Amino acid sequence: MGEIDLLWVVIASSLLFLMQAGFLCLETGMTRSKNNINVAIKNFCDFCVAVVVFWVLGFGLMYGLSYQGWIGLDLFALNFAKAPPSLAVFFLFQVMLCVTSVTILSGIVAERMKFGAYLFVTLVVAGVLYPIAGHWAWASLGGSGGTGWLAQLGFVDFAGSTVVHSVGGWAGLALVLIVGPRLGRFDDGSSNHNITPSNMPTATLGALLLFIGWLGFNGGSTLVLDETVPSILVNTVVAGCVGAISAGGLRYAVNQHLDVDQFINGALGGLVAVTANCFAVSTGSAALIGLVGGMVVVFLSQILEILKIDDAVGAIPVHLGAGIWGTLATGLYGDLEILGTGLSRLEHNGVQGLGVLVYGICTFGVAFLVYSAGNEVLRFRVSDDDEIAGLNISELVIQQESELQSSLVLSGRKLQ
């Protein structure tokens, strides 16, 4: 990397970091006020824990010397003060991608999961699930030797529609099946009760921050500042905007009223879908990919409701559903010359489909087994009383003390 390339990747990493603020605003805004501080601190702490775990273990598993394309064997707990600047900058960018995958789970199971149990989930995803899955497609990016076995077959996922988003979505789906829906979400199993978000303007601000961060997400994945970056950025913006119009418009056509969260999640779905292919498709194709991505979000949201799966912020349709679509769209619309795999269109579609299948089976299967075992020990879910009171009160000491002080002040006024 030249100096300008290093600067670009640092800027892109900073934009990716901004996505954490976006997730925090989005999730606190789309959940109830009695849980908003708990949701916020989980977002903050999963970042801190994931960075440390990825440094100690995950980076090596993902980018270390490859063992037959399955797992990395070195680069654990590196001292970056003695490493080349390019490696330090590469780690900075990659750890932000890891944290993004982890944070997806926070929104899915918001308002009902214990803080300690959530940190256990963070350890599993950041330390094992995400890095091993990433090695299969991206091992060669680290330059330490070897190529992931899926990449050897010709699987392409430029910035992570599958590696980042679908992996987080599959892990989140496994987790929510174990934790179960929020109290009152599905009344006696026969009807759905939507839980009113506490602050949609804050959620909308979060979506805009995520949109900005995605410029670093996709643009920085080149790892150099070259002539492809401008078109990647344009494709990213176009797909996100078309996704918002697609999902919001489709929901309006069905219900005859504007659904703010569908505009938000439609935009994110378009962004997720174009993440795998933004470097190898035309702007028109990017728009089409975003259009379908927004529709996928709407349809999958309805399917989850039918199945009584309670995703608090709609992250599964966005990250899993649109991630699968974007990965398949890479084979359908990607320029074969730019993709550079040497495969025919039909062969490339087959490999992309294989990647979706493998990641789905492995990530969901392993996550479900590990989380089930962890749930036996940690009991992931809070008690009914704690959930009704709100996790701000039941889990956060600072909130309890604050309320106690308020009560004392009020009592003192009454005495006066």
Rosetta blueprint (number, residue, H / E / L):
1 M L
2 G L
3 E H
4 I H
5 D H
6 L H
7 L H
8 W H
9 V H
10 V H
11 I H
12 A H
13 S H
14 S H
15 L H
16 L H
17 F H
18 L H
19 M H
20 Q H
21 A H
22 G H
23 F H
24 L H
25 C H
26 L H
27 E H
28 T H
29 G H
30 M H
31 T L
32 R L
33 S H
34 K H
35 N H
36 N H
37 I H
38 N H
39 V H
40 A H
41 I H
42 K H
43 N H
44 F H
45 C H
46 D H
47 F H
48 C H
49 V H
50 A H
51 V H
52 V H
53 V H
54 F H
55 W H
56 V H
57 L H
58 G H
59 F H
60 G H
61 L H
62 M H
63 Y H
64 G L
65 L L
66 S E
67 Y E
68 Q L
69 G L
70 W L
71 I E
72 G E
73 L L
74 D L
75 L L
76 F L
77 A L
78 L L
79 N L
80 F H
81 A H
82 K H
83 A L
84 P L
85 P H
86 S H
87 L H
88 A H
89 V H
90 F H
91 F H
92 L H
93 F H
94 Q H
95 V H
96 M H
97 L H
98 C H
99 V H
100 T H
101 S H
102 V H
103 T H
104 I H
105 L H
106 S H
107 G H
108 I H
109 V L
110 A L
111 E L
112 R L
113 M E
114 K L
115 F H
116 G H
117 A H
118 Y H
119 L H
120 F H
121 V H
122 T H
123 L H
124 V H
125 V H
126 A H
127 G H
128 V H
129 L H
130 Y H
131 P H
132 I H
133 A H
134 G H
135 H H
136 W H
137 A H
138 W H
139 A H
140 S H
141 L H
142 G H
143 G L
144 S L
145 G L
146 G L
147 T L
148 G L
149 W H
150 L H
151 A H
152 Q H
153 L H
154 G L
155 F L
156 V L
157 D L
158 F L
159 A L
160 G L
161 S H
162 T H
163 V H
164 V H
165 H H
166 S H
167 V H
168 G H
169 G H
170 W H
171 A H
172 G H
173 L H
174 A H
175 L H
176 V H
177 L H
178 I H
179 V H
180 G L
181 P L
182 R L
183 L L
184 G L
185 R L
186 F E
187 D E
188 D L
189 G L
190 S L
191 S E
192 N E
193 H L
194 N L
195 I L
196 T L
197 P L
198 S L
199 N L
200 M H
201 P H
202 T H
203 A H
204 T H
205 L H
206 G H
207 A H
208 L H
209 L H
210 L H
211 F H
212 I H
213 G H
214 W H
215 L H
216 G H
217 F H
218 N H
219 G H
220 G H
221 S H
222 T H
223 L L
224 V L
225 L L
226 D L
227 E L
228 T L
229 V H
230 P H
231 S H
232 I H
233 L H
234 V H
235 N H
236 T H
237 V H
238 V H
239 A H
240 G H
241 C H
242 V H
243 G H
244 A H
245 I H
246 S H
247 A H
248 G H
249 G H
250 L H
251 R H
252 Y H
253 A H
254 V H
255 N H
256 Q L
257 H L
258 L L
259 D L
260 V H
261 D H
262 Q H
263 F H
264 I H
265 N H
266 G H
267 A H
268 L H
269 G H
270 G H
271 L H
272 V H
273 A H
274 V H
275 T H
276 A L
277 N L
278 C L
279 F L
280 A L
281 V L
282 S L
283 T H
284 G H
285 S H
286 A H
287 A H
288 L H
289 I H
290 G H
291 L H
292 V H
293 G H
294 G H
295 M H
296 V H
297 V H
298 V H
299 F H
300 L H
301 S H
302 Q H
303 I H
304 L H
305 E H
306 I H
307 L L
308 K L
309 I L
310 D L
311 D L
312 A L
313 V L
314 G L
315 A H
316 I H
317 P H
318 V H
319 H H
320 L H
321 G H
322 A H
323 G H
324 I H
325 W H
326 G H
327 T H
328 L H
329 A H
330 T H
331 G H
332 L H
333 Y H
334 G L
335 D L
336 L H
337 E H
338 I H
339 L H
340 G L
341 T L
342 G L
343 L L
344 S L
345 R H
346 L H
347 E H
348 H H
349 N H
350 G H
351 V H
352 Q H
353 G H
354 L H
355 G H
356 V H
357 L H
358 V H
359 Y H
360 G H
361 I H
362 C H
363 T H
364 F H
365 G H
366 V H
367 A H
368 F H
369 L H
370 V H
371 Y H
372 S H
373 A H
374 G H
375 N H
376 E H
377 V H
378 L H
379 R L
380 F L
381 R E
382 V L
383 S L
384 D H
385 D H
386 D H
387 E H
388 I H
389 A H
390 G L
391 L H
392 N H
393 I H
394 S H
395 E H
396 L L
397 V H
398 I H
399 Q H
400 Q H
401 E H
402 S H
403 E H
404 L H
405 Q H
406 S H
407 S H
408 L H
409 V H
410 L H
411 S H
412 G H
413 R H
414 K H
415 L H
416 Q L
